[in-house]
Amino acid sequence: MRNILIYNQKEADREALGIFLAQEGYQIFAENELEAALERILKKDIHLVIMDVDFPRRDGLERLKALRRAYQMPIIVLSANDTEQMKIAALNAGADDYVIHPYHPLEFMARINSQCRRYTQLARLCDNIDRIYRVDELVIDDVIRKVTVGGKEVSLTPLEYKILRLLVQQRGRVLSIGQIYESIWNMRAVGVENTIAVHIRHIREKIERNPKKPKYLKVVWGTGYKVG
């Protein structure tokens, strides 16, 4: 089953679209805030995002750009704004398609299916390439689950590997302790600060030339951890 995220601030629109897509066999998730949408994509295997760009303060395009910077799944903009300028702006900001509301149900479903099909095919073709992550001299080959730094293999435990891979996949983004724990352990994060800190320290000792002045795995005090 393919998962679709609806990102829209209007509850009525989220519910109506969700019912329509669920009837077509899709698993639906809905959010109305950017951080919540990013987190949902992080935790779930989202195959497509449908979003509006009509947000307060006219920052819909900035939200679209933020989604595109973070993730590569197809994004369809569904909007009542039928101006050519907005359509062009949305496509330039990272949208894969732009559908004007109200829409023809059959045409809309054809566009959704086309984007999902193309994304799935591309993922299969590029599977091995997409699963090799590089941050300077740090390389994670997720095909054979191998980590090297400067060409030298690093031995990580399964949990250390998953934590490092998660942070590298989200390069540049700060993940909280709770986000890391819930993503890796699939459990609610309660009192897990020391657990994460210990794993982070062990990873640093293995991948950093100077763990006290890390090049790759960095702490953002009061917020969490990031790579890059």
Backbone as numpy.savetxt, mean C-alpha at the origin, in Angstrom:
# Nx Ny Nz CAx CAy CAz Cx Cy Cz
-11.01 -14.43 -4.79 -11.85 -13.22 -4.79 -10.98 -11.98 -4.79
-11.32 -11.02 -5.62 -10.55 -9.78 -5.70 -11.08 -8.75 -4.71
-10.16 -8.00 -4.14 -10.50 -7.02 -3.11 -10.48 -5.61 -3.68
-11.51 -4.85 -3.41 -11.61 -3.47 -3.87 -11.74 -2.55 -2.66
-10.97 -1.48 -2.67 -11.08 -0.46 -1.63 -11.82 0.75 -2.19
-12.88 1.15 -1.52 -13.61 2.37 -1.87 -13.14 3.47 -0.94
-12.59 4.52 -1.52 -12.07 5.64 -0.73 -12.88 6.88 -1.07
-13.81 7.22 -0.18 -14.75 8.30 -0.45 -15.25 8.83 0.90
-15.39 10.14 1.02 -15.82 10.73 2.29 -17.34 10.69 2.48
-18.09 10.38 1.44 -19.55 10.37 1.54 -20.03 8.96 1.86
-20.61 8.81 3.05 -21.04 7.49 3.51 -22.05 6.86 2.57
-22.98 7.65 2.09 -24.01 7.11 1.20 -23.40 6.55 -0.08
-22.41 7.26 -0.63 -21.74 6.79 -1.84 -20.97 5.50 -1.57
-20.30 5.44 -0.42 -19.54 4.23 -0.07 -20.47 3.03 0.03
-21.60 3.22 0.70 -22.53 2.11 0.91 -23.16 1.65 -0.41
-23.59 2.59 -1.23 -24.24 2.23 -2.49 -23.27 1.51 -3.42
-22.07 2.04 -3.54 -21.08 1.42 -4.41 -20.65 0.07 -3.86
-20.54 -0.01 -2.54 -20.14 -1.27 -1.92 -21.16 -2.37 -2.18
-22.43 -2.05 -2.07 -23.49 -3.03 -2.33 -23.45 -3.49 -3.79
-23.28 -2.53 -4.68 -23.23 -2.85 -6.12 -22.07 -3.79 -6.44
-20.88 -3.48 -5.92 -19.70 -4.29 -6.23 -19.72 -5.65 -5.53
-20.28 -5.68 -4.33 -20.39 -6.96 -3.61 -21.28 -7.93 -4.38
-22.32 -7.39 -5.00 -23.22 -8.24 -5.79 -22.51 -8.82 -7.02
-21.44 -8.15 -7.43 -20.67 -8.62 -8.59 -19.56 -9.59 -8.17
-19.50 -9.90 -6.87 -18.55 -10.91 -6.41 -17.24 -10.39 -5.86
-17.12 -9.07 -5.64 -15.91 -8.49 -5.10 -15.98 -8.40 -3.57
-14.82 -8.53 -2.93 -14.71 -8.26 -1.49 -14.48 -6.76 -1.33
-15.31 -6.10 -0.55 -15.28 -4.64 -0.49 -14.78 -4.14 0.86
-13.90 -3.14 0.80 -13.45 -2.41 1.97 -13.69 -0.93 1.69
-14.03 -0.18 2.72 -14.35 1.24 2.51 -13.69 2.09 3.59
-13.13 3.21 3.18 -12.50 4.15 4.10 -12.82 5.57 3.66
-12.75 6.51 4.63 -13.01 7.91 4.30 -11.85 8.83 4.64
-10.73 8.27 5.14 -9.55 9.07 5.46 -8.32 8.46 4.81
-7.36 9.30 4.44 -6.19 8.84 3.70 -5.37 7.84 4.50
-5.06 8.15 5.75 -4.23 7.24 6.56 -4.91 5.89 6.72
-6.22 5.92 6.92 -6.95 4.66 7.05 -6.92 3.87 5.75
-7.00 4.57 4.62 -6.93 3.89 3.33 -5.56 3.26 3.11
-4.50 4.00 3.44 -3.15 3.47 3.30 -2.94 2.26 4.19
-3.46 2.34 5.40 -3.33 1.22 6.34 -4.10 0.00 5.86
-5.28 0.23 5.32 -6.08 -0.88 4.82 -5.34 -1.60 3.69
-4.73 -0.84 2.79 -3.99 -1.44 1.68 -2.80 -2.22 2.21
-2.17 -1.69 3.25 -1.02 -2.36 3.86 -1.40 -3.72 4.42
-2.59 -3.80 5.03 -2.99 -5.04 5.72 -3.69 -6.03 4.80
-4.32 -5.54 3.74 -5.08 -6.40 2.85 -4.46 -6.41 1.46
-4.75 -7.46 0.72 -4.27 -7.55 -0.65 -5.29 -6.86 -1.55
-5.16 -5.55 -1.66 -6.12 -4.76 -2.43 -5.72 -4.78 -3.91
-6.68 -5.15 -4.76 -6.41 -5.26 -6.20 -6.79 -4.00 -6.97
-7.64 -3.16 -6.37 -8.10 -1.97 -7.08 -8.65 -0.97 -6.07
-8.41 0.31 -6.33 -8.96 1.39 -5.50 -9.91 2.22 -6.35
-11.10 2.47 -5.81 -12.04 3.40 -6.45 -12.18 4.59 -5.53
-11.85 5.77 -6.00 -11.89 6.94 -5.14 -12.50 8.14 -5.84
-13.01 9.05 -5.02 -13.48 10.34 -5.52 -12.34 11.33 -5.34
-12.40 12.46 -6.02 -11.40 13.51 -5.82 -12.05 14.77 -5.27
-13.35 14.67 -4.93 -14.08 15.83 -4.41 -13.99 15.85 -2.89
-12.81 16.23 -2.39 -12.59 16.32 -0.95 -12.57 17.78 -0.52
-12.82 18.05 0.76 -12.74 19.44 1.25 -11.36 20.03 0.99
-11.30 21.33 0.88 -10.05 22.07 0.64 -9.41 21.70 -0.70
-10.20 21.04 -1.54 -9.75 20.73 -2.89 -8.42 19.97 -2.92
-8.21 19.06 -1.94 -6.95 18.33 -1.91 -7.12 16.90 -2.39
-8.18 16.63 -3.14 -8.41 15.28 -3.66 -7.27 14.78 -4.52
-6.73 15.66 -5.35 -5.62 15.26 -6.21 -4.38 14.92 -5.41
-4.15 15.66 -4.31 -3.00 15.36 -3.46 -3.16 14.00 -2.79
-4.38 13.66 -2.41 -4.64 12.35 -1.82 -4.42 11.25 -2.86
-4.83 11.52 -4.08 -4.60 10.58 -5.17 -3.11 10.36 -5.39
-2.35 11.44 -5.40 -0.89 11.33 -5.57 -0.26 10.53 -4.44
-0.76 10.72 -3.21 -0.21 9.99 -2.06 -0.45 8.49 -2.21
-1.63 8.11 -2.67 -1.92 6.70 -2.90 -1.01 6.13 -3.98
-0.84 6.89 -5.04 -0.01 6.40 -6.15 1.46 6.28 -5.75
1.94 7.22 -4.93 3.34 7.12 -4.48 3.56 5.87 -3.63
2.55 5.49 -2.86 2.71 4.38 -1.92 2.46 3.02 -2.56
1.54 2.95 -3.52 1.14 1.64 -4.05 0.94 1.70 -5.56
0.97 0.52 -6.19 0.91 0.44 -7.65 -0.34 -0.22 -8.20
-1.30 -0.59 -7.34 -2.52 -1.19 -7.87 -3.32 -0.16 -8.67
-4.22 -0.59 -9.56 -5.01 0.37 -10.35 -5.87 1.26 -9.46
-6.00 2.50 -9.88 -6.86 3.46 -9.20 -7.85 4.03 -10.22
-9.13 3.85 -9.94 -10.17 4.43 -10.79 -10.80 5.59 -10.02
-10.81 6.75 -10.63 -11.48 7.90 -10.04 -12.94 7.87 -10.50
-13.85 7.91 -9.54 -15.29 7.97 -9.82 -15.78 9.30 -9.27
-16.15 10.21 -10.16 -16.46 11.57 -9.72 -17.59 12.17 -10.53
-18.33 13.07 -9.88 -19.38 13.82 -10.57 -18.81 14.99 -11.33
-17.54 15.28 -11.10 -16.87 16.39 -11.80 -16.55 15.93 -13.23
-17.29 16.47 -14.20 -17.13 16.01 -15.59 -16.30 16.96 -16.44
-15.55 17.86 -15.81 -14.74 18.79 -16.59 -13.52 18.08 -17.15
-13.12 18.49 -18.34 -11.95 17.91 -18.99 -10.69 18.19 -18.18
-10.64 19.37 -17.56 -9.46 19.73 -16.77 -9.25 18.79 -15.59
-10.33 18.45 -14.89 -10.20 17.55 -13.75 -9.83 16.14 -14.19
-10.41 15.69 -15.27 -10.08 14.36 -15.78 -8.60 14.26 -16.12
-8.09 15.26 -16.82 -6.67 15.27 -17.19 -5.79 15.35 -15.95
-6.18 16.21 -15.01 -5.40 16.36 -13.78 -5.34 15.06 -12.99
-6.46 14.35 -12.92 -6.51 13.09 -12.17 -5.64 12.02 -12.83
-5.71 11.93 -14.14 -4.89 10.96 -14.86 -3.40 11.28 -14.70
-3.08 12.56 -14.74 -1.68 12.97 -14.55 -1.20 12.72 -13.11
-2.15 12.74 -12.17 -1.81 12.53 -10.76 -1.64 11.05 -10.41
-2.00 10.16 -11.35 -1.78 8.75 -11.09 -2.97 7.84 -11.29
-4.13 8.40 -11.63 -5.30 7.55 -11.86 -5.12 6.72 -13.14
-5.63 5.50 -13.12 -5.57 4.65 -14.31 -6.80 4.82 -15.19
-7.87 5.32 -14.59 -9.10 5.55 -15.35 -9.92 6.60 -14.62
-10.83 7.23 -15.34 -11.68 8.28 -14.77 -13.10 8.03 -15.25
-14.00 7.76 -14.31 -15.39 7.46 -14.64 -16.28 8.56 -14.06
-17.17 9.07 -14.89 -18.05 10.15 -14.46 -19.34 9.57 -13.87
-19.69 10.09 -12.70 -20.92 9.68 -12.01 -22.05 10.63 -12.38
-23.25 10.16 -12.72 -23.69 8.76 -12.73 -23.11 7.97 -13.90
-22.93 6.69 -13.68 -22.26 5.84 -14.65 -23.22 4.74 -15.13
-22.87 4.14 -16.26 -23.62 2.99 -16.75 -23.04 1.75 -16.07
-23.84 1.00 -15.32 -23.32 -0.13 -14.53 -22.49 -1.13 -15.33
-22.96 -1.51 -16.51 -22.24 -2.51 -17.30 -20.89 -1.97 -17.77
-20.88 -0.71 -18.20 -19.62 -0.11 -18.64 -18.64 0.02 -17.47
-19.17 0.44 -16.31 -18.32 0.60 -15.13 -17.70 -0.74 -14.73
-18.49 -1.80 -14.72 -17.97 -3.12 -14.38 -16.94 -3.58 -15.39
-17.14 -3.26 -16.65 -16.17 -3.64 -17.68 -14.84 -2.96 -17.42
-14.89 -1.69 -17.01 -13.66 -0.95 -16.72 -12.96 -1.54 -15.49
-13.74 -1.88 -14.47 -13.16 -2.47 -13.26 -12.51 -3.81 -13.58
-13.22 -4.66 -14.30 -12.69 -5.98 -14.65 -11.44 -5.87 -15.50
-11.45 -4.90 -16.42 -10.29 -4.70 -17.28 -9.06 -4.30 -16.48
-9.22 -3.37 -15.54 -8.09 -2.92 -14.72 -7.59 -4.05 -13.82
-8.49 -4.79 -13.20 -8.08 -5.91 -12.34 -7.37 -6.98 -13.14
-7.89 -7.29 -14.32 -7.28 -8.32 -15.17 -5.87 -7.91 -15.60
-5.73 -6.65 -16.00 -4.43 -6.15 -16.44 -3.42 -6.15 -15.28
-3.89 -5.76 -14.12 -3.01 -5.72 -12.94 -2.55 -7.13 -12.56
-3.48 -8.09 -12.60 -3.14 -9.47 -12.25 -2.15 -10.05 -13.24
-2.36 -9.81 -14.53 -1.46 -10.32 -15.55 -0.07 -9.71 -15.41
-0.02 -8.40 -15.15 1.27 -7.73 -15.00 2.00 -8.25 -13.77
1.24 -8.49 -12.69 1.85 -8.99 -11.47 2.48 -10.36 -11.71
1.82 -11.19 -12.50 2.37 -12.51 -12.79 3.62 -12.41 -13.65
3.58 -11.54 -14.65 4.73 -11.39 -15.54 5.94 -10.84 -14.81
5.68 -9.93 -13.86 6.77 -9.23 -13.17 7.01 -9.76 -11.77
6.45 -10.94 -11.49 6.48 -11.44 -10.11 7.89 -11.48 -9.54
8.81 -12.09 -10.27 10.17 -12.22 -9.74 10.86 -10.88 -9.64
10.64 -9.99 -10.61 11.27 -8.67 -10.59 10.74 -7.86 -9.42
9.41 -7.90 -9.24 8.80 -7.10 -8.18 9.16 -7.60 -6.79
9.65 -8.81 -6.71 9.96 -9.38 -5.42 11.45 -9.28 -5.09
12.14 -8.46 -5.80 13.52 -8.14 -5.45 13.56 -6.66 -5.07
13.88 -6.39 -3.81 13.84 -5.03 -3.27 15.26 -4.56 -2.99
15.57 -3.32 -3.40 16.90 -2.77 -3.22 16.84 -1.41 -2.54
17.67 -1.25 -1.53 17.87 0.05 -0.89 19.38 0.22 -0.79
19.95 0.94 -1.73 21.40 1.07 -1.83 22.03 -0.33 -1.92
22.85 -0.71 -0.94 23.53 -2.01 -1.00 22.73 -3.12 -0.31
21.60 -2.76 0.28 20.73 -3.75 0.91 19.78 -4.32 -0.14
19.80 -5.65 -0.30 18.97 -6.30 -1.30 18.19 -7.45 -0.64
16.89 -7.45 -0.87 16.05 -8.56 -0.42 15.50 -9.26 -1.65
15.89 -10.51 -1.82 15.36 -11.34 -2.90 14.27 -12.21 -2.30
13.03 -11.78 -2.47 11.92 -12.47 -1.82 11.53 -13.76 -2.54
12.13 -14.00 -3.71 11.87 -15.24 -4.42 12.54 -16.40 -3.69
13.79 -16.17 -3.27 14.54 -17.22 -2.55 14.75 -16.85 -1.09
14.09 -15.73 -0.65 14.15 -15.28 0.75 15.59 -15.10 1.21
16.33 -14.30 0.46 17.74 -14.07 0.75 17.99 -12.58 0.92
18.75 -12.21 1.94 19.09 -10.82 2.21 20.61 -10.66 2.10
21.04 -9.65 1.35 22.46 -9.36 1.24 22.70 -7.87 1.48
23.86 -7.57 2.02 24.30 -6.19 2.18 25.70 -6.10 1.60
25.86 -5.28 0.58 27.15 -5.17 -0.08 27.59 -6.48 -0.69
26.64 -7.31 -1.12 26.96 -8.59 -1.75 27.15 -9.73 -0.77
27.16 -9.45 0.52 27.36 -10.48 1.53 26.01 -10.88 2.12
25.79 -12.20 2.20 24.51 -12.68 2.70 24.38 -12.45 4.20
23.16 -12.07 4.60 22.85 -11.82 6.00 21.84 -12.87 6.46
22.11 -13.48 7.59 21.22 -14.52 8.11 20.23 -13.91 9.10
18.95 -13.91 8.73 17.89 -13.38 9.58 16.95 -14.51 9.99
16.35 -14.36 11.16 15.31 -15.29 11.56 14.07 -15.00 10.72
13.10 -15.95 10.65 11.89 -15.70 9.87 11.17 -14.41 10.26
11.07 -14.12 11.56 10.40 -12.89 11.99 11.20 -11.66 11.61
12.51 -11.71 11.78 13.36 -10.58 11.40 13.23 -10.31 9.90
13.20 -11.37 9.12 13.06 -11.23 7.67 11.74 -10.55 7.32
10.65 -10.98 7.94 9.34 -10.40 7.64 9.27 -8.92 8.02
9.86 -8.58 9.15 9.85 -7.18 9.59 10.65 -6.31 8.62
11.84 -6.78 8.26 12.67 -6.01 7.34 12.00 -5.88 5.97
11.44 -6.97 5.49 10.77 -6.93 4.19 9.60 -5.94 4.21
8.82 -5.96 5.27 7.70 -5.03 5.40 8.17 -3.59 5.32
9.21 -3.26 6.06 9.71 -1.88 6.09 10.33 -1.48 4.76
11.00 -2.41 4.10 11.59 -2.11 2.79 10.50 -1.93 1.75
9.46 -2.75 1.81 8.35 -2.60 0.88 7.66 -1.24 1.03
7.68 -0.73 2.25 7.07 0.57 2.54 8.15 1.65 2.67
9.20 1.53 1.91 10.36 2.41 2.01 9.97 3.89 2.05
10.52 4.59 3.06 10.26 6.01 3.21 9.05 6.32 4.07
8.22 5.31 4.33 7.02 5.52 5.13 7.30 5.04 6.56
6.88 5.84 7.54 7.05 5.47 8.94 5.91 4.56 9.36
6.26 3.37 9.87 5.26 2.44 10.38 5.34 2.42 11.90
4.21 2.52 12.54 4.17 2.49 13.99 4.46 1.08 14.49
4.76 0.97 15.78 4.98 -0.34 16.39 3.74 -1.21 16.22
2.57 -0.61 16.41 1.33 -1.35 16.25 1.14 -1.86 14.83
1.43 -1.03 13.85 1.30 -1.44 12.45 2.23 -2.61 12.12
3.46 -2.53 12.60 4.42 -3.60 12.35 3.95 -4.90 12.98
3.57 -4.82 14.24 3.17 -6.04 14.97 1.93 -6.67 14.33
0.92 -5.88 14.07 -0.32 -6.43 13.54 -0.14 -6.98 12.12
0.76 -6.39 11.35 1.02 -6.87 9.99 1.77 -8.20 10.00
2.69 -8.37 10.94 3.53 -9.57 10.97 2.88 -10.68 11.79
2.35 -10.35 12.96 1.79 -11.37 13.85 0.29 -11.61 13.63
-0.37 -10.69 12.90 -1.81 -10.79 12.67 -2.60 -10.86 13.98
-2.12 -10.10 14.95 -2.78 -10.02 16.25 -2.83 -8.56 16.68
-3.77 -8.26 17.55 -3.87 -6.90 18.06 -2.63 -6.55 18.86
-2.10 -5.36 18.63 -0.87 -4.93 19.29 -1.17 -4.32 20.65
-0.82 -5.02 21.71 -1.01 -4.52 23.07 0.28 -4.79 23.85
0.94 -3.73 24.28 2.16 -3.88 25.05 3.27 -4.61 24.31
3.46 -4.27 23.05 4.43 -5.01 22.23 5.68 -4.18 21.91
5.82 -3.02 22.56 6.93 -2.13 22.25 8.29 -2.82 22.39
8.47 -3.55 23.50 9.76 -4.20 23.75 10.02 -5.31 22.74
8.97 -6.03 22.38 9.12 -7.11 21.40 9.65 -6.58 20.08
9.05 -5.51 19.58 9.48 -4.93 18.31 10.88 -4.34 18.45
11.15 -3.66 19.56 12.46 -3.03 19.76 13.57 -4.07 19.74
13.34 -5.22 20.34 14.36 -6.28 20.37 14.63 -6.79 18.95
13.57 -7.03 18.19 13.76 -7.51 16.81 14.48 -6.46 15.96
14.09 -5.21 16.12 14.74 -4.14 15.36 16.23 -4.08 15.69
16.57 -4.20 16.97 17.98 -4.16 17.37 18.76 -5.31 16.74
18.18 -6.49 16.72 18.86 -7.65 16.13 19.05 -7.48 14.62
18.04 -6.94 13.97 18.15 -6.71 12.52 19.26 -5.71 12.24
19.30 -4.63 13.01 20.34 -3.61 12.83 21.73 -4.21 13.01
21.88 -5.05 14.01 23.19 -5.65 14.26 23.67 -6.49 13.08
22.72 -6.97 12.29 23.07 -7.84 11.16 23.23 -7.09 9.84
22.51 -5.98 9.66 22.55 -5.31 8.35 23.30 -3.98 8.36
23.51 -3.40 9.54 24.14 -2.09 9.62 25.64 -2.19 9.90
26.39 -1.37 9.23 27.82 -1.31 9.52 28.05 -0.76 10.91
27.27 0.26 11.30 27.30 0.81 12.65 25.87 0.88 13.17
25.44 -0.13 13.95 24.05 -0.18 14.42 23.62 1.06 15.21
24.58 1.76 15.83 24.22 2.95 16.59 23.95 4.16 15.69
24.45 4.08 14.46 24.18 5.12 13.47 23.67 4.44 12.20
22.44 3.94 12.25 21.93 3.11 11.15 21.76 3.87 9.84
22.11 3.19 8.78 21.94 3.75 7.44 20.59 3.35 6.85
20.13 2.16 7.20 18.93 1.62 6.59 17.71 1.68 7.51
17.79 1.04 8.66 16.64 0.89 9.54 16.68 1.97 10.61
15.80 2.96 10.47 15.86 4.14 11.32 14.62 4.26 12.21
14.83 4.84 13.39 13.73 5.11 14.30 13.28 6.55 14.12
11.98 6.75 14.17 11.40 8.09 14.18 10.76 8.23 15.55
11.43 8.91 16.44 11.05 8.93 17.84 9.60 9.35 18.04
8.90 8.56 18.83 7.51 8.84 19.13 6.54 8.42 18.05
7.07 7.89 16.94 6.20 7.50 15.82 6.37 6.03 15.43
7.61 5.63 15.13 7.82 4.25 14.70 9.15 4.07 14.02
9.17 3.21 13.00 10.39 2.87 12.28 10.18 3.02 10.79
11.29 3.20 10.08 11.22 3.26 8.63 12.54 2.82 8.03
12.51 2.49 6.75 13.72 2.22 5.97 13.83 3.31 4.93
15.00 3.92 4.84 15.21 4.98 3.84 14.87 6.36 4.37
